[in-house]
Amino acid sequence: MISADLTDKRTIVTGGASGIGLGVVRTFAQNGSTVAIADLAGDRIGESAQTLVDEGFDVFAAPCDLRDNDSVVSMVELAVERMGGIDYLLNIAGHPVTLTAIPASDLESQSEALWSEVLSINLMSAFRTAKAAAPYLRESKGAIVNTSSMSGWRGGGSSTPYSVAKGGIITLTKELARGLGPEVRVNAISPSYVHPESTNFPLRWESVFEDCEPLPLGRPGTAVEYADACLFLCAGASFITGQTIHVDGGWSA
Ligand SMILES: NC(=O)c1ccc[n+]([C@@H]2O[C@H](COP(=O)([O-])OP(=O)(O)OC[C@H]3O[C@@H](n4cnc5c(N)ncnc54)[C@H](O)[C@@H]3O)[C@@H](O)[C@H]2O)c1
């Protein structure tokens, strides 16, 4: 676990009610930031926010559906009203949409509707939040961190559109870095395997520990380890932008 002084910093974390996102919320709050948890309305966002508030952190729920641009704009307005601005935007949310993996060979199952939904949640969502938050991030000279995946580099995700969305995040990160610099730095993390206690991702690998054996580090990453990479990219990394950093136990090595 690393640390930084985030006193007076204002952070939005999408997907912050669960898994890696919840780890990011906790890490940024522990280091002194106020944090808006941007996630779907429902029990989980309320419970996650309440748990952290009970632990003494300055965290609040900012419910939204990242598939809907109006909802994203309202979420950003709520966060700015509550925090007075935005320093960091962490786009961690993602969803496979399909509840079982669709092999790349099964083109028939990959409908137009599936493509739209998967791209909307896993790629366009990161553009929507960046667009809505950009004026505030420019003002604060802030930073954005997006979330790709090993499937974004090599395919093999839960479906072809999911892999394409995660590959798109790598390019979107470069585009936003060009578009929002020099005021705003934009980077991404690329997770590999996630420890089962650090995710509620609907498609889990039952064999995650076995799958990790060939990795140089031989195990899945925890939410804290993914959050540490986000903290580095936001609070340090002052000459790094447009990069997607492998946080993967050596999967890409
Ligand atoms: N879990 C893995 O094995 C794995 C591997 C590589 C990359 N990733 C990526 O890491 C990120 C975090 O994954 P995780 O394992 O923490 O998953 P998770 O399911 O535990 O958390 C994802 C969060 O995103 C939220 N979310 C989904 N759709 C949303 C929407 N339309 N609007 C608002 N919020 C929405 C969910 O409610 C949930 O709280 C995702 O982008 C995922 O694609 C995960």
Ligand as a Chemical Component Dictionary entry (heavy atoms), coordinates in Angstrom:
data_LIG
# 
_chem_comp.id                   LIG 
_chem_comp.type                 NON-POLYMER 
_chem_comp.pdbx_formal_charge   0 
_chem_comp.three_letter_code    LIG 
# 
loop_
_chem_comp_atom.comp_id 
_chem_comp_atom.atom_id 
_chem_comp_atom.alt_atom_id 
_chem_comp_atom.type_symbol 
_chem_comp_atom.charge 
_chem_comp_atom.model_Cartn_x 
_chem_comp_atom.model_Cartn_y 
_chem_comp_atom.model_Cartn_z 
_chem_comp_atom.pdbx_ordinal 
LIG N1  N1  N 0  -12.818 -8.730  -12.323 1  
LIG C1  C1  C 0  -11.942 -9.024  -13.283 2  
LIG O1  O1  O 0  -11.519 -10.167 -13.426 3  
LIG C2  C2  C 0  -11.449 -7.932  -14.207 4  
LIG C3  C3  C 0  -10.337 -8.190  -15.037 5  
LIG C4  C4  C 0  -9.880  -7.183  -15.878 6  
LIG C5  C5  C 0  -10.532 -5.944  -15.899 7  
LIG N2  N2  N 1  -11.616 -5.728  -15.088 8  
LIG C6  C6  C 0  -12.251 -4.422  -15.141 9  
LIG O2  O2  O 0  -12.066 -3.807  -13.877 10 
LIG C7  C7  C 0  -13.166 -2.939  -13.614 11 
LIG C8  C8  C 0  -13.738 -3.232  -12.239 12 
LIG O3  O3  O 0  -14.166 -4.577  -12.220 13 
LIG P1  P1  P 0  -14.554 -5.304  -10.857 14 
LIG O4  O4  O 0  -13.951 -6.652  -10.893 15 
LIG O5  O5  O -1 -14.287 -4.418  -9.703  16 
LIG O6  O6  O 0  -16.153 -5.490  -11.070 17 
LIG P2  P2  P 0  -17.370 -5.321  -10.055 18 
LIG O7  O7  O 0  -18.534 -5.947  -10.750 19 
LIG O8  O8  O 0  -17.001 -5.804  -8.691  20 
LIG O9  O9  O 0  -17.589 -3.738  -10.005 21 
LIG C9  C9  C 0  -18.051 -3.006  -11.121 22 
LIG C10 C10 C 0  -18.973 -1.901  -10.677 23 
LIG O10 O10 O 0  -19.428 -1.190  -11.849 24 
LIG C11 C11 C 0  -20.789 -0.855  -11.642 25 
LIG N3  N3  N 0  -21.514 -0.648  -12.892 26 
LIG C12 C12 C 0  -21.753 -1.579  -13.866 27 
LIG N4  N4  N 0  -22.531 -1.039  -14.812 28 
LIG C13 C13 C 0  -22.792 0.244   -14.445 29 
LIG C14 C14 C 0  -23.554 1.296   -15.017 30 
LIG N5  N5  N 0  -24.237 1.138   -16.153 31 
LIG N6  N6  N 0  -23.620 2.479   -14.369 32 
LIG C15 C15 C 0  -22.950 2.653   -13.185 33 
LIG N7  N7  N 0  -22.207 1.697   -12.597 34 
LIG C16 C16 C 0  -22.146 0.497   -13.227 35 
LIG C17 C17 C 0  -21.362 -2.078  -10.905 36 
LIG O11 O11 O 0  -22.587 -1.756  -10.263 37 
LIG C18 C18 C 0  -20.243 -2.428  -9.947  38 
LIG O12 O12 O 0  -20.399 -1.781  -8.693  39 
LIG C19 C19 C 0  -14.140 -3.121  -14.756 40 
LIG O13 O13 O 0  -13.944 -2.090  -15.709 41 
LIG C20 C20 C 0  -13.756 -4.460  -15.345 42 
LIG O14 O14 O 0  -14.104 -4.539  -16.721 43 
LIG C21 C21 C 0  -12.067 -6.688  -14.232 44 
# 
loop_
_chem_comp_bond.comp_id 
_chem_comp_bond.atom_id_1 
_chem_comp_bond.atom_id_2 
_chem_comp_bond.value_order 
_chem_comp_bond.pdbx_ordinal 
LIG N1  C1  SING 1  
LIG C1  O1  DOUB 2  
LIG C1  C2  SING 3  
LIG C2  C3  SING 4  
LIG C2  C21 DOUB 5  
LIG C3  C4  DOUB 6  
LIG C4  C5  SING 7  
LIG C5  N2  DOUB 8  
LIG N2  C6  SING 9  
LIG N2  C21 SING 10 
LIG C6  O2  SING 11 
LIG C6  C20 SING 12 
LIG O2  C7  SING 13 
LIG C7  C8  SING 14 
LIG C7  C19 SING 15 
LIG C8  O3  SING 16 
LIG O3  P1  SING 17 
LIG P1  O4  DOUB 18 
LIG P1  O5  SING 19 
LIG P1  O6  SING 20 
LIG O6  P2  SING 21 
LIG P2  O7  DOUB 22 
LIG P2  O8  SING 23 
LIG P2  O9  SING 24 
LIG O9  C9  SING 25 
LIG C9  C10 SING 26 
LIG C10 O10 SING 27 
LIG C10 C18 SING 28 
LIG O10 C11 SING 29 
LIG C11 N3  SING 30 
LIG C11 C17 SING 31 
LIG N3  C12 SING 32 
LIG N3  C16 SING 33 
LIG C12 N4  DOUB 34 
LIG N4  C13 SING 35 
LIG C13 C14 SING 36 
LIG C13 C16 DOUB 37 
LIG C14 N5  SING 38 
LIG C14 N6  DOUB 39 
LIG N6  C15 SING 40 
LIG C15 N7  DOUB 41 
LIG N7  C16 SING 42 
LIG C17 O11 SING 43 
LIG C17 C18 SING 44 
LIG C18 O12 SING 45 
LIG C19 O13 SING 46 
LIG C19 C20 SING 47 
LIG C20 O14 SING 48 
# 
